[in-house]
């Protein structure tokens, strides 16, 4: 389930919706198609991801451990200036660990800079997010991943 | 006026943060700036940013900031800045310094007078949960202690 406001005048909206639909579907190929070649992603409690190859690897690893089952956007702001769009939005997300543990809820924000490509399409150029929840609540999906990794049999 | 937010202005943000100079710090943010600190609510505008920093400086002193990366892209009257830095924070109530590795993503806007000001800023930690970001835990513990002692 993905719920968010759609503003007809906002040219980023359709790209963003397709991006998060792909996130929910675990569709890495589509996710990669929405990222600029020099994309930089800064997810919390993780190293910075530089470029499309690392971006793809990051999502592939993520979907080994998690499935996104709900994503709501209660607040969103977009400023388009030239070939850049500044977007910040709040999110409420539910993530299910692949190991079958109970789902993880989080509330946070995404801060994204989109860049218009020569063909007119918008792609994510820089993106960062963080949680508004206290430590140990939403952000424990990272703890969950660590525990899942620990529980896996060694090769 | 400079055609980009200079290293000097950028350094002033760090210097003002370290010295706890709230007045100087606020002059570097636009009136309607949006600031998104981790594990906290979004701050809209000068007043909320002031409150946040006042609260922060009650509990913490930033003793060291070492920048490890800065990437600036200027496009007309807007600039996109990505930085990484290692920070050392001292809890004012005592205890060992807290070390953290942080990244920030900021948008700067050039105002009508030519000055560059931050319009948006978010940051987060690269450290595992419970490591660098435990300054928030520290603050919670400090608040709890002060409540129980009063």
Interface residues (C-beta under 8 A of the other chain):
Chain A: X40 X42 X43 X44 X45 X46 X47 X48 X77 X81 X82 X83 X84 X86 X88 X90 X109 X111 X113 X126 X128 X129 X130 X131 X132 X133 X134 X135 X136 X139 X140 X142 X143 X146
Chain B: X34 X36 X37 X38 X39 X40 X41 X42 X75 X76 X78 X80 X82 X84 X103 X105 X107 X119 X120 X122 X123 X124 X125 X126 X127 X128 X129 X130 X133 X134 X136 X137 X140
